[in-house]
Amino acid sequence: MRRLALLAIVAGALLAPATPAFAHGGDAPAATDYRTEITGISTPERGLTVRTVEAGARLELENRTGHSVEILGYSGEPYLDVRPDGTWQNINSPAAYVNETLNFDRPVPSSADPTAPPNWRKLSSATTVRWHDQRTRRLGQGPPERRENWTVPLREQTRVFTINGTVDWRPPPSAGLWWTLAALRAIAAFALLRWWPRALRPVALIGGFSPLAYAVSTTLDGVAPSLVPVFAGLLSLVAAVRRPPFYLALAGACLALFAGVAQTAAFGAAVLPTAGPAGLSRALVAVPLGVGFAMAATGMIRLRATQPPGRPEVSADRTMVVA
């Protein structure tokens, strides 16, 4: 338990990202086949950076210029203001309500008027903000005929400039291929554990570190990682040291189900809410899926092998019967 607690502390330290201001809670980002990219700022300035996060579901702006930078709404009204003392939102901007969901379908209250003077509400003391923006998204279905360009206007006092970017459809990978690779990993890991028991430690370590690496990758893309796969990975790491058959079976099942099966949407989407190559992220799902099933099966076999034989019973005619 001490090792598990230490691993949990280390994982928490690695996965705790700096907290930016969120213009809205929004929905959980999902894998997609549309890639949103930023090509630049029309007039770059030192201390002002932008990027896409959550598989392109949000934009992130960091303002370290020392002066205020406004993000304008859909009618050109002030929507967000990132100041040296924090981030503020204009509650009179319709964008403050439209942008609360990924589908931009929240009704706008009658009190929201883009022509009214701004009514600022402080969101956070952070000078970094993340928000959904329908100008950066393609809401239609199917691949577009060509790459589409988008702009999001910014303002610094009276100077208006823009974030420029593109959105494009990417062909999804073959989900069947990744399922097959996961199955092959399961067969190989199971055979290795059956014929070379000492392989348990490296197999469990590989299986346990995979969901932790996946969680770090999602954190780098601005997504709060799910703690259940992380915990499954920690169980697998402890299984490399503690090897009772029941614990091995339990750790393997948790690893396969929560760090593998629950994440397999990554197998069929081109753009994932992770940092780095998408192929690597898919591999970090396929590995615990295969290794987890192999560990669970091995633990069950060892558990049955350690069960004591049935106690003999004596029938009414004094005949010995083995249960």
SEZADO-110753 format. One record per residue (C-alpha): residue number from 1; residue in three letters; x, y, z. Coordinates in nm, 4 decimals. Example, Ala and Ser with C-alpha at 12.3 -4.5 7.8 and 13.67 -1.06 7.14 Angstrom:
2
{1 'ala' {1.2300 -0.4500 0.7800}}
{2 'ser' {1.3670 -0.1060 0.7140}}
# end
This chain:
323
{1 'met' {0.0000 0.0000 0.0000}}
{2 'arg' {0.2892 0.2362 0.0661}}
{3 'arg' {0.4152 0.1800 -0.2882}}
{4 'leu' {0.0665 0.2434 -0.4288}}
{5 'ala' {0.0332 0.5657 -0.2285}}
{6 'leu' {0.3760 0.6828 -0.3466}}
{7 'leu' {0.2899 0.6051 -0.7079}}
{8 'ala' {-0.0407 0.7910 -0.6712}}
{9 'ile' {0.1417 1.0976 -0.5381}}
{10 'val' {0.3948 1.0898 -0.8223}}
{11 'ala' {0.1195 1.0433 -1.0834}}
{12 'gly' {-0.0774 1.3309 -0.9337}}
{13 'ala' {0.2252 1.5586 -0.9519}}
{14 'leu' {0.2829 1.4688 -1.3167}}
{15 'leu' {-0.0811 1.5096 -1.4150}}
{16 'ala' {-0.1607 1.8303 -1.2278}}
{17 'pro' {-0.1646 2.0975 -1.4997}}
{18 'ala' {-0.1592 2.4710 -1.4493}}
{19 'thr' {-0.5185 2.5903 -1.4192}}
{20 'pro' {-0.6255 2.8416 -1.6859}}
{21 'ala' {-0.9514 3.0336 -1.6865}}
{22 'phe' {-1.2396 2.8530 -1.8565}}
{23 'ala' {-1.4996 3.0693 -2.0239}}
{24 'his' {-1.7432 2.7806 -1.9727}}
{25 'gly' {-1.7429 2.4246 -1.8467}}
{26 'gly' {-1.8457 2.2758 -2.1792}}
{27 'asp' {-1.8638 1.9084 -2.2663}}
{28 'ala' {-1.5891 1.6498 -2.2513}}
{29 'pro' {-1.3807 1.6589 -2.5693}}
{30 'ala' {-1.3991 1.3558 -2.7948}}
{31 'ala' {-1.1910 1.2041 -3.0689}}
{32 'thr' {-1.2820 1.3435 -3.4089}}
{33 'asp' {-1.1902 1.3320 -3.7772}}
{34 'tyr' {-1.1557 1.7113 -3.8053}}
{35 'arg' {-0.8223 1.8758 -3.7315}}
{36 'thr' {-0.8276 2.2402 -3.6230}}
{37 'glu' {-0.4932 2.4163 -3.6553}}
{38 'ile' {-0.3654 2.7685 -3.5912}}
{39 'thr' {-0.1558 2.9203 -3.8673}}
{40 'gly' {-0.0622 3.2344 -3.6754}}
{41 'ile' {-0.1626 3.5762 -3.5430}}
{42 'ser' {-0.1998 3.8539 -3.7993}}
{43 'thr' {0.0288 4.0841 -3.5978}}
{44 'pro' {0.2363 3.8709 -3.3573}}
{45 'glu' {0.3390 4.0215 -3.0260}}
{46 'arg' {0.5857 3.9004 -2.7653}}
{47 'gly' {0.4023 3.7480 -2.4718}}
{48 'leu' {0.0841 3.6647 -2.6658}}
{49 'thr' {0.0456 3.2971 -2.7595}}
{50 'val' {-0.2465 3.0890 -2.8840}}
{51 'arg' {-0.2937 2.7183 -2.9457}}
{52 'thr' {-0.5685 2.4600 -2.9929}}
{53 'val' {-0.6425 2.2188 -2.7080}}
{54 'glu' {-0.8779 1.9254 -2.6466}}
{55 'ala' {-0.8461 1.7886 -3.0023}}
{56 'gly' {-0.9320 2.1340 -3.1358}}
{57 'ala' {-1.2476 2.1689 -2.9250}}
{58 'arg' {-1.1135 2.4863 -2.7612}}
{59 'leu' {-0.8729 2.7676 -2.8273}}
{60 'glu' {-0.6263 2.8697 -2.5571}}
{61 'leu' {-0.4863 3.2225 -2.5359}}
{62 'glu' {-0.2088 3.3213 -2.2971}}
{63 'asn' {-0.1481 3.6923 -2.2443}}
{64 'arg' {0.1811 3.7964 -2.0863}}
{65 'thr' {0.2095 4.1254 -2.2727}}
{66 'gly' {0.1316 4.3381 -1.9676}}
{67 'his' {-0.1769 4.4939 -2.1286}}
{68 'ser' {-0.5361 4.3901 -2.1919}}
{69 'val' {-0.6291 4.1758 -2.4942}}
{70 'glu' {-0.9966 4.1322 -2.5810}}
{71 'ile' {-1.1457 3.8363 -2.7673}}
{72 'leu' {-1.4396 3.9579 -2.9739}}
{73 'gly' {-1.7704 3.7751 -3.0067}}
{74 'tyr' {-1.9727 3.6831 -3.3132}}
{75 'ser' {-2.1106 4.0356 -3.3627}}
{76 'gly' {-1.7779 4.2055 -3.2939}}
{77 'glu' {-1.8700 4.2777 -2.9329}}
{78 'pro' {-1.6249 4.2273 -2.6424}}
{79 'tyr' {-1.6577 3.8658 -2.5264}}
{80 'leu' {-1.3500 3.7901 -2.3131}}
{81 'asp' {-1.0865 4.0261 -2.1771}}
{82 'val' {-0.7530 3.8809 -2.0644}}
{83 'arg' {-0.5934 4.1440 -1.8436}}
{84 'pro' {-0.2766 4.1491 -1.6336}}
{85 'asp' {-0.4949 4.0876 -1.3243}}
{86 'gly' {-0.6966 3.7986 -1.4702}}
{87 'thr' {-0.9642 3.6980 -1.7201}}
{88 'trp' {-1.3046 3.8650 -1.7474}}
{89 'gln' {-1.6197 3.7731 -1.9412}}
{90 'asn' {-1.8828 4.0103 -2.0788}}
{91 'ile' {-2.2164 3.8598 -1.9727}}
{92 'asn' {-2.3936 4.0827 -2.2259}}
{93 'ser' {-2.2189 3.8975 -2.5096}}
{94 'pro' {-2.4309 3.6195 -2.6685}}
{95 'ala' {-2.1077 3.4240 -2.7164}}
{96 'ala' {-2.0864 3.3848 -2.3374}}
{97 'tyr' {-2.3872 3.1504 -2.3618}}
{98 'val' {-2.3605 3.0025 -2.7119}}
{99 'asn' {-2.0076 2.8783 -2.6437}}
{100 'glu' {-2.0959 2.6846 -2.3295}}
{101 'thr' {-2.1418 2.3551 -2.5186}}
{102 'leu' {-1.9546 2.1805 -2.7965}}
{103 'asn' {-2.2642 2.1986 -3.0185}}
{104 'phe' {-2.3201 2.5703 -2.9473}}
{105 'asp' {-2.6857 2.4993 -2.8797}}
{106 'arg' {-2.7524 2.6728 -2.5485}}
{107 'pro' {-3.0300 2.9354 -2.5825}}
{108 'val' {-2.9202 3.2959 -2.5466}}
{109 'pro' {-3.1119 3.4841 -2.2754}}
{110 'ser' {-3.2954 3.8005 -2.3719}}
{111 'ser' {-3.0664 3.9997 -2.1433}}
{112 'ala' {-2.7676 3.9306 -2.3729}}
{113 'asp' {-2.7285 4.2171 -2.6193}}
{114 'pro' {-2.4099 4.2610 -2.8247}}
{115 'thr' {-2.4876 4.6322 -2.8664}}
{116 'ala' {-2.5121 4.6945 -2.4908}}
{117 'pro' {-2.2143 4.8253 -2.2929}}
{118 'pro' {-1.9987 4.5399 -2.1567}}
{119 'asn' {-2.0902 4.3982 -1.8182}}
{120 'trp' {-1.7703 4.2284 -1.7024}}
{121 'arg' {-1.7619 3.9291 -1.4679}}
{122 'lys' {-1.4259 3.8022 -1.3443}}
{123 'leu' {-1.3646 3.4357 -1.4272}}
{124 'ser' {-1.0192 3.3828 -1.2825}}
{125 'ser' {-0.6961 3.5507 -1.1824}}
{126 'ala' {-0.5193 3.3519 -1.4563}}
{127 'thr' {-0.3902 3.5257 -1.7683}}
{128 'thr' {-0.4596 3.2148 -1.9766}}
{129 'val' {-0.8119 3.1377 -2.1002}}
{130 'arg' {-0.9704 2.8500 -2.2928}}
{131 'trp' {-1.2982 2.8726 -2.4785}}
{132 'his' {-1.5123 2.7015 -2.7428}}
{133 'asp' {-1.5482 2.9024 -3.0620}}
{134 'gln' {-1.7802 2.8005 -3.3449}}
{135 'arg' {-1.5719 2.9999 -3.5954}}
{136 'thr' {-1.2994 2.7367 -3.5639}}
{137 'arg' {-1.5258 2.4356 -3.6010}}
{138 'arg' {-1.6953 2.2633 -3.8920}}
{139 'leu' {-2.0414 2.1632 -3.7754}}
{140 'gly' {-2.1416 1.9768 -4.0916}}
{141 'gln' {-2.1010 1.6056 -4.1565}}
{142 'gly' {-1.8556 1.4374 -4.3911}}
{143 'pro' {-1.5310 1.5647 -4.5386}}
{144 'pro' {-1.5230 1.9219 -4.6737}}
{145 'glu' {-1.4278 1.9714 -5.0361}}
{146 'arg' {-1.1160 2.1583 -4.9289}}
{147 'arg' {-0.9400 2.2909 -4.6221}}
{148 'glu' {-1.1409 2.5730 -4.4687}}
{149 'asn' {-0.9896 2.8903 -4.3242}}
{150 'trp' {-1.1156 3.0653 -4.0133}}
{151 'thr' {-1.0339 3.3785 -3.8129}}
{152 'val' {-1.1079 3.4911 -3.4580}}
{153 'pro' {-1.0794 3.8680 -3.4002}}
{154 'leu' {-0.8849 4.0185 -3.1094}}
{155 'arg' {-0.8570 4.3787 -2.9939}}
{156 'glu' {-0.5972 4.5742 -2.8022}}
{157 'gln' {-0.7453 4.9162 -2.7250}}
{158 'thr' {-0.8475 5.0307 -3.0766}}
{159 'arg' {-0.6237 4.7918 -3.2718}}
{160 'val' {-0.8055 4.4897 -3.4154}}
{161 'phe' {-0.6077 4.1829 -3.5259}}
{162 'thr' {-0.6889 3.8140 -3.5729}}
{163 'ile' {-0.6025 3.4563 -3.4857}}
{164 'asn' {-0.5859 3.2701 -3.8181}}
{165 'gly' {-0.6274 2.8977 -3.8706}}
{166 'thr' {-0.7666 2.6118 -4.0738}}
{167 'val' {-0.9983 2.3143 -4.0223}}
{168 'asp' {-0.9620 2.0029 -4.2332}}
{169 'trp' {-1.0985 1.6490 -4.2441}}
{170 'arg' {-0.8545 1.3637 -4.1919}}
{171 'pro' {-0.9312 1.0039 -4.2953}}
{172 'pro' {-0.9811 0.7832 -3.9879}}
{173 'pro' {-0.7562 0.4834 -3.9241}}
{174 'ser' {-0.8691 0.1224 -3.9481}}
{175 'ala' {-1.0164 0.0359 -3.6101}}
{176 'gly' {-1.0019 -0.3334 -3.6969}}
{177 'leu' {-0.6253 -0.3132 -3.7387}}
{178 'trp' {-0.5794 -0.1753 -3.3877}}
{179 'trp' {-0.8158 -0.4336 -3.2378}}
{180 'thr' {-0.6126 -0.7025 -3.4125}}
{181 'leu' {-0.2871 -0.5616 -3.2753}}
{182 'ala' {-0.4364 -0.5579 -2.9254}}
{183 'ala' {-0.5453 -0.9214 -2.9644}}
{184 'leu' {-0.1970 -1.0218 -3.0815}}
{185 'arg' {-0.0460 -0.8447 -2.7806}}
{186 'ala' {-0.2815 -1.0361 -2.5522}}
{187 'ile' {-0.1830 -1.3709 -2.7054}}
{188 'ala' {0.1880 -1.2922 -2.6950}}
{189 'ala' {0.1777 -1.1635 -2.3356}}
{190 'phe' {-0.0284 -1.4622 -2.2189}}
{191 'ala' {0.2124 -1.7103 -2.3810}}
{192 'leu' {0.5088 -1.5279 -2.2272}}
{193 'leu' {0.3561 -1.5336 -1.8793}}
{194 'arg' {0.2652 -1.9033 -1.9091}}
{195 'trp' {0.6057 -2.0252 -2.0182}}
{196 'trp' {0.8284 -1.7709 -1.8437}}
{197 'pro' {0.6720 -1.6641 -1.5094}}
{198 'arg' {0.9560 -1.4195 -1.4405}}
{199 'ala' {0.8271 -1.2087 -1.7292}}
{200 'leu' {0.5435 -1.0887 -1.5067}}
{201 'arg' {0.7366 -0.7900 -1.3744}}
{202 'pro' {0.8303 -0.6332 -1.7126}}
{203 'val' {0.4872 -0.7171 -1.8588}}
{204 'ala' {0.3053 -0.5579 -1.5638}}
{205 'leu' {0.5325 -0.2523 -1.5759}}
{206 'ile' {0.4719 -0.2018 -1.9478}}
{207 'gly' {0.0983 -0.2428 -1.8993}}
{208 'gly' {0.0909 -0.0067 -1.6005}}
{209 'phe' {0.2989 0.2734 -1.7470}}
{210 'ser' {0.0944 0.2840 -2.0696}}
{211 'pro' {-0.2215 0.4432 -1.9195}}
{212 'leu' {-0.0051 0.6815 -1.7173}}
{213 'ala' {0.1699 0.7933 -2.0365}}
{214 'tyr' {-0.1701 0.8281 -2.2081}}
{215 'ala' {-0.2942 1.0433 -1.9188}}
{216 'val' {0.0125 1.2671 -1.9430}}
{217 'ser' {-0.0510 1.3020 -2.3161}}
{218 'thr' {-0.4120 1.4104 -2.2607}}
{219 'thr' {-0.2973 1.6572 -1.9941}}
{220 'leu' {-0.0532 1.8158 -2.2381}}
{221 'asp' {-0.3460 1.8668 -2.4769}}
{222 'gly' {-0.5386 2.0514 -2.2089}}
{223 'val' {-0.7701 1.7663 -2.1096}}
{224 'ala' {-0.8187 1.6666 -1.7469}}
{225 'pro' {-0.7298 1.2949 -1.7454}}
{226 'ser' {-0.9726 1.0344 -1.6153}}
{227 'leu' {-0.8501 0.9009 -1.2817}}
{228 'val' {-0.9954 0.5506 -1.3313}}
{229 'pro' {-0.7451 0.4437 -1.6038}}
{230 'val' {-0.4671 0.6037 -1.4002}}
{231 'phe' {-0.5664 0.3972 -1.0968}}
{232 'ala' {-0.5794 0.0829 -1.3143}}
{233 'gly' {-0.2260 0.1590 -1.4300}}
{234 'leu' {-0.1106 0.1985 -1.0698}}
{235 'leu' {-0.2651 -0.1376 -0.9807}}
{236 'ser' {-0.0672 -0.2975 -1.2629}}
{237 'leu' {0.2553 -0.1377 -1.1391}}
{238 'val' {0.1954 -0.2772 -0.7915}}
{239 'ala' {0.1221 -0.6177 -0.9495}}
{240 'ala' {0.4826 -0.6155 -1.0699}}
{241 'val' {0.5838 -0.6436 -0.7034}}
{242 'arg' {0.2858 -0.8094 -0.5316}}
{243 'arg' {0.1977 -1.1285 -0.7147}}
{244 'pro' {-0.0882 -1.3142 -0.5401}}
{245 'pro' {-0.3012 -1.4724 -0.8147}}
{246 'phe' {-0.6204 -1.2921 -0.7119}}
{247 'tyr' {-0.4483 -0.9543 -0.7149}}
{248 'leu' {-0.2920 -1.0308 -1.0520}}
{249 'ala' {-0.6316 -1.1210 -1.1971}}
{250 'leu' {-0.7937 -0.8103 -1.0478}}
{251 'ala' {-0.5187 -0.5750 -1.1684}}
{252 'gly' {-0.5283 -0.7264 -1.5177}}
{253 'ala' {-0.9069 -0.6984 -1.5439}}
{254 'cys' {-0.9043 -0.3341 -1.4315}}
{255 'leu' {-0.6232 -0.2564 -1.6743}}
{256 'ala' {-0.7971 -0.4210 -1.9702}}
{257 'leu' {-1.1403 -0.2723 -1.9030}}
{258 'phe' {-1.0670 0.0809 -1.7808}}
{259 'ala' {-0.7365 0.1627 -1.9545}}
{260 'gly' {-0.8149 -0.0421 -2.2654}}
{261 'val' {-1.1771 -0.1086 -2.3614}}
{262 'ala' {-1.3016 0.2245 -2.2222}}
{263 'gln' {-1.0513 0.4148 -2.4394}}
{264 'thr' {-1.0968 0.2285 -2.7692}}
{265 'ala' {-1.2741 0.5200 -2.9385}}
{266 'ala' {-0.9157 0.6219 -3.0169}}
{267 'phe' {-0.8902 0.3260 -3.2575}}
{268 'gly' {-1.1362 0.4720 -3.5086}}
{269 'ala' {-1.0722 0.8485 -3.5049}}
{270 'ala' {-0.8058 1.0537 -3.6818}}
{271 'val' {-0.7657 1.3329 -3.4250}}
{272 'leu' {-0.7394 1.2485 -3.0554}}
{273 'pro' {-0.7503 1.4718 -2.7444}}
{274 'thr' {-0.3846 1.3933 -2.6810}}
{275 'ala' {-0.0483 1.5493 -2.7539}}
{276 'gly' {0.1998 1.3850 -2.9872}}
{277 'pro' {0.1468 1.1340 -3.2689}}
{278 'ala' {-0.2007 0.9788 -3.2778}}
{279 'gly' {-0.0500 0.6393 -3.3572}}
{280 'leu' {0.1466 0.6447 -3.0330}}
{281 'ser' {-0.1693 0.7323 -2.8376}}
{282 'arg' {-0.3538 0.4394 -2.9948}}
{283 'ala' {-0.0646 0.2100 -2.9027}}
{284 'leu' {-0.0927 0.3331 -2.5420}}
{285 'val' {-0.4508 0.2042 -2.5469}}
{286 'ala' {-0.3795 -0.1229 -2.7295}}
{287 'val' {-0.0984 -0.2211 -2.4911}}
{288 'pro' {-0.3004 -0.2184 -2.1640}}
{289 'leu' {-0.5929 -0.3768 -2.3483}}
{290 'gly' {-0.3837 -0.6775 -2.4540}}
{291 'val' {-0.1575 -0.6966 -2.1495}}
{292 'gly' {-0.4511 -0.6579 -1.9109}}
{293 'phe' {-0.6408 -0.9526 -2.0548}}
{294 'ala' {-0.3215 -1.1638 -2.0456}}
{295 'met' {-0.2604 -1.0748 -1.6797}}
{296 'ala' {-0.6232 -1.1449 -1.5866}}
{297 'ala' {-0.6196 -1.4854 -1.7576}}
{298 'thr' {-0.2857 -1.5758 -1.5999}}
{299 'gly' {-0.4082 -1.4747 -1.2557}}
{300 'met' {-0.7240 -1.6849 -1.2918}}
{301 'ile' {-0.5232 -1.9908 -1.3987}}
{302 'arg' {-0.2821 -1.9497 -1.1064}}
{303 'leu' {-0.5743 -1.8959 -0.8691}}
{304 'arg' {-0.7328 -2.2240 -0.9728}}
{305 'ala' {-0.4009 -2.4035 -0.9414}}
{306 'thr' {-0.3623 -2.2892 -0.5798}}
{307 'gln' {-0.7069 -2.4062 -0.4686}}
{308 'pro' {-0.6898 -2.7078 -0.2340}}
{309 'pro' {-0.8375 -3.0358 -0.3584}}
{310 'gly' {-1.1897 -3.1164 -0.2518}}
{311 'arg' {-1.2325 -3.2878 0.0860}}
{312 'pro' {-1.3499 -3.6522 0.0671}}
{313 'glu' {-1.7010 -3.7222 0.1836}}
{314 'val' {-1.8397 -4.0495 0.3227}}
{315 'ser' {-2.1651 -4.1701 0.1737}}
{316 'ala' {-2.4356 -4.3606 0.3616}}
{317 'asp' {-2.2849 -4.6962 0.2587}}
{318 'arg' {-1.9427 -4.5847 0.3914}}
{319 'thr' {-1.8067 -4.5413 0.0382}}
{320 'met' {-1.5468 -4.2673 0.0062}}
{321 'val' {-1.6599 -3.9999 -0.2391}}
{322 'val' {-1.4215 -3.7284 -0.3552}}
{323 'ala' {-1.5936 -3.3942 -0.4044}}
# end
